[in-house]
Each structure stands twice: as structure tokens, then as C-alpha cells.
Amino acid sequence: MGKIDNAINDYVAKPERFAQIVNYGIFHGENVMDPEKLKEMERASRKKNTADKTRDIVKLYDDKTCFIIVGVENQNKIHYLMPLRVMDYDVRSYEEQRKEIARSHYEKNNLKTPEELLSRFTKEDRLKPVVTLVVYYGAQPWDGAKELHDLLDISAEMEPYRDLIENYKIHVMEINKMDSFDEFSDDLKRIFGFVKYQSNQDKLKRYVSEHEGLFEEIPEEDSDVIQAMADSKQLVKQIKKNREGEVTYMCKAIKDWEQTSIRIGEKRGEERGAEKLLMNQVRKKILKGKLIEEIADELEMSENDIRKVYQLVMEQVKKSA
């Protein structure tokens, strides 16, 4: 599992955050899940050879009336086989429950009828419902399939009978499509806002400015997640510079990042200007029939450097010819 996955999973796994995300992504904003009724389940190791066979987070929810295993599959890139992947996750979850029930019956030796012995399951046994939510953090809109039918090559002859082909729909929560984060606690507003706007420096600056109270001083945990998800190395550098102990001054880090970006842009502009000037000078001298050695001498530069520029100029001349 990568650095981003580790950071996000540890952050989202906290019951209060997990419940908020599921309430929004599964129950359409209704306050259905109570974080106090969430129970930890062992998180499978995401080793290299099992990376596609494990959930990111699995918790058991006990509401007295039903048991729901809810998984949150974090994604920062689009997975075009996600319906098949989620279906596999869910089936394996049910299979694990079936095995546990069969094991219990074996230990109690209480299966009597041929039918019970055949299935290792009684008429009264029940499996806990499984629900998987895909939380997508990517900047590009999710254009992958959201149901199994979208992955199937259904012929024109079979199209009228599409409903006869079993489908499997998935729940995808796209952070980038959310208009507001008001339904979430301050910590998730902070993280989701950063995820949504970080690809546009002006929009991120505006969001941080509008929510200054959220970003003025942020805890170490939130700072670590933002660093892990940040696309800009310069921003990460500024976050580290504006960290004191367990607190990060994120507003200042964003402002410093902006100033650094401006300086870098100005420097690159100056460099491009100097390069353009040199190219023009070399071009004029070439047109006058000057050799590389003469050009280098007149411009007080090494022959090696002039040779590189000379080659670029000649390539431009050929293209324009």
C-alpha cells in the first residue's frame, strides 16, 4: 500500500470520520450510522501479491436490528474494473461469514438433515449484509463504470433481455464533485476542501481564506494527510517549514507556497527570455556565415554551449524551410 493509502486509511478509519463518510456516501446525508456502534475488524494486509484482493477499511456495525459490514475503498486514480473488484470484495466477505458459520456448526455438531449437512448452513442461518463505498479523491471526474452492466458487451440481440442479466451497482463518492462540505466535521472539511481545490492554486487560496479558522493552526494528523496527498513538492516543503511541534500553520504555508510559485514563475520567465535572446543572437550570426568557434568567441561563451544552441537554431531553420 502506498504512502497516500496509508495516510488516508489511518485517518478515515477513526469511527467519527468513518460514520460521517458512510452517512453521506451511502445514506445520502441521513444520520443513520452511529460511530459508537462501529466495531473494529482486522484489516487485511495489502501485500503486493494481494493488493487487488483486500479492502482498505472494514468495520462491523451493530445496530441491534441488523449487522452491516461497511467497507471504504479509497481511490485516487480511476479503476475501470471497480464494479468487478467491489463484487469480488463483497462475495469474499460473505464467503468468510459462511465459513465461520460452517465452523461453528462443526464444533457444535448440530447439523441434522441431509440438506444442512450438504450446505453446512441451516434454514435459519443468516449472513450479515455487506456494503462497499468507493471514496474517490482524484482530480479528474470519475468516468469509470458504476455497475457491472457497463462492463459487459451486451449484443443487440440480447439488449431486450438486459434485465435478465444480473447486474451489480456500486456506490462512488466523488470528493471533487461535492459542492459543499458543511455536513462534515472541521477535520474532514479541511481534508476534503484541500483535495478538491489543490489542483488550482487560486481556488485553494480562496477556500483557505474563506475557512481561515480551519487552516490557521492544524493538528499533526491533518498535516500528515495533506502532505501525503499534496501534488506539489513546493507545497509540501512549505508545510514542513511552517510546522512547529504538533501544529502546522497552514494558512501561512499556502501563502508562502504562492509567493514561491510567483518567484519560480518569474525566474523561469527570465530564463526563457534569456534563452530567446541567445537564440536570436546565434541565428543572426549563423546567417552572416559565422562558424561555431567565431560565435563562441564573440559571445564569450564556450564552444560546447554554443554548439547546443547552434543545433537548436538549425533545427528551427529546417522546420521553417
Residue pairs with C-beta under 8 A, 6 or more apart in sequence:
1 9
1 46
1 51
3 228
4 76
4 228
4 229
5 46
5 56
5 74
6 228
7 224
7 225
7 227
7 228
7 229
8 74
8 137
8 225
8 228
8 229
9 43
9 56
9 57
9 74
11 17
11 191
11 221
11 222
11 225
12 18
12 21
12 57
12 72
12 74
12 135
13 43
13 57
13 59
15 35
15 36
15 38
15 59
16 35
16 185
17 185
17 187
17 188
18 35
18 38
18 57
18 59
18 70
18 72
19 33
19 34
19 35
19 38
20 183
20 184
20 185
20 188
21 72
21 133
21 135
21 173
21 188
22 33
22 70
22 72
22 133
23 29
23 30
23 31
23 32
23 33
24 173
24 183
24 184
25 133
25 135
25 171
25 173
26 32
26 70
26 131
26 133
26 171
27 33
29 183
33 61
33 70
34 63
37 61
37 62
37 63
38 59
38 60
38 61
39 59
39 60
39 61
39 62
40 59
40 60
41 58
41 59
41 60
41 69
42 58
43 55
43 56
43 57
43 58
44 50
44 53
44 54
44 55
44 58
45 54
46 54
46 56
52 85
53 88
53 92
55 71
55 72
55 73
55 89
55 132
56 71
56 72
56 73
56 74
57 71
57 72
57 74
58 69
58 70
58 71
58 93
59 69
59 70
60 67
60 68
60 69
60 128
61 67
61 68
61 69
61 70
66 128
66 129
67 128
67 129
68 128
68 129
68 130
68 131
69 93
69 128
69 129
69 130
69 131
70 131
70 132
70 133
71 89
71 93
71 130
71 131
71 132
71 133
72 132
72 133
72 134
72 135
73 82
73 85
73 86
73 89
73 132
73 133
73 134
73 135
74 135
74 137
75 82
75 134
75 135
75 136
75 137
75 138
76 136
76 137
76 138
76 229
77 138
78 136
78 138
78 140
78 142
78 143
78 144
79 85
79 144
80 144
80 145
81 145
81 151
82 134
82 144
82 145
82 146
82 170
82 172
83 145
83 146
83 147
83 148
83 150
83 151
83 168
83 169
83 170
84 148
84 151
86 132
86 134
86 168
86 170
87 148
87 168
89 132
90 130
90 132
93 130
94 127
94 130
97 127
97 128
98 120
98 121
98 127
101 120
101 121
101 125
101 127
102 120
102 121
105 111
105 116
105 120
105 121
105 122
106 120
111 117
111 120
111 122
116 122
116 123
131 171
132 170
132 171
133 171
133 173
134 170
134 171
134 172
134 173
135 173
135 175
136 142
136 172
136 173
136 174
136 175
136 176
137 175
137 176
137 195
137 229
138 176
139 176
139 199
140 176
141 174
141 176
141 177
142 172
142 174
145 151
146 169
146 170
146 172
147 167
147 168
147 169
147 170
148 166
148 167
148 168
148 169
149 162
149 165
149 167
152 165
154 162
154 165
158 165
175 192
175 195
175 196
176 195
176 196
178 192
178 196
181 188
181 189
181 192
181 193
182 189
184 192
186 214
187 222
189 211
189 214
190 211
190 214
190 215
190 218
190 222
190 226
191 222
191 225
191 226
191 229
193 207
193 208
193 211
193 214
194 204
194 226
194 229
195 229
196 207
197 203
197 204
197 206
197 207
198 204
198 229
198 230
198 231
198 232
198 235
199 231
201 257
201 258
201 261
204 254
205 254
205 255
205 258
208 215
208 250
208 251
208 254
209 251
212 251
215 250
215 251
215 254
216 249
216 250
216 251
217 247
217 248
217 249
217 250
218 226
218 247
218 248
218 250
219 246
219 247
219 248
220 243
220 246
220 247
220 248
222 248
223 239
223 243
223 248
223 250
226 239
226 250
227 236
227 239
227 240
230 236
230 239
232 257
234 257
234 260
234 261
234 264
235 253
235 254
235 257
238 253
238 254
238 256
238 257
238 260
239 248
239 250
239 253
241 253
241 256
242 248
242 249
242 250
242 252
242 253
242 256
243 249
278 299
278 309
279 309
279 312
279 313
279 316
281 299
282 295
282 299
282 306
282 309
282 310
282 313
283 313
283 316
283 317
285 294
285 295
285 298
286 295
286 310
286 313
286 314
286 317
290 298
292 303
292 306
292 307
292 310
293 303
295 306
295 310
296 302
296 303
296 305
296 306
299 306
